[in-house]
Amino acid sequence: MLVLTRKKDETIRVVITREAMLQALAEIEQTKQPITVTTSVVKTGVRTTKLGITAPPYFKVVRGEIAVHDTPTTQEQVET
């Protein structure tokens, strides 16, 4: 689970490249199950919310302020 802290109006992006989509389609074909991305509220604060995101490793989950070309090739755990 990737855990990110977000303030009001900050975003989280799930980046799905062509390669990731092909992997997802192959997984769906093999398992006959849908691919899911799950978000849960881990902790709330006065001005921030800590969110937990679970996604397949081939999907990139990044803070909104990070440019797509700067994202790592695998999902990494990052605490902001």
N, C-alpha and C positions, 0 to 999 in steps of 0.2 A: 504494500500500500504506500503510495506517495502521499505525503502530508504537506500541505501548503497553507500558510496563513495569509488571508486576504483582508484588506480594508475595504470600506465602502467604495464602490465603483471600480475596484481592481478586478481583473479577469483571470481566467484559466482557459487555456486552449488545448483541445485534443487535435493533434495534427495527424492526418491519415494520408500517407504518401501512396503512390501507385503500388509500390512494392508491398506496403502494409496491407493494402486492400486485397492484393492477390493472395497474400498469406491468409487473410481473414476468410476469403472465399474458399480457399483450399481447406481450411479448418472447418468451416460450415459444411462443406461437402463431405468431409470425413466423419464428423461427429453428429451431423444432422441437428446441431444445436445452434441457437443464435449467439452472436458475439455481444457481450455486454460490457458497458463501462458503468461502474457504480460510484456514486458520490455520497459521502456521509459526513455529517457535522460531527467533528471530533470534540471541539470545544468552542464555546462562545465567550467573548470578552466584551468590554465596554465599547471598543472601537474596531475590533477585529473578530474574525471567525476563522477557526482552523478546520480545514476540510481534508478528508481522506479520499483519495481517488484510487480505485482499482481498475486497471485496464490491461488488456493483453500486452505483452512486452514489445510487440512490434508497433503499437500506437505510441506516439510521443505525447506526453502530457507536460505542458510547460506553463510557466507564469506568463500572463498576457504581455508583459513588457519585454519579454525575450523574443528576438526576431527568429523567424522559422529557420533561417540558414544557420543560426547560432546554436540550435538545439542539438543535444547529443544523439548519437545513432541508436542508443538503447535508453530505455526509461531508467532514470536514476532517481534516488530519493534525495530530495532537496528540502531543506528547512529554511524558510525566509524569516 
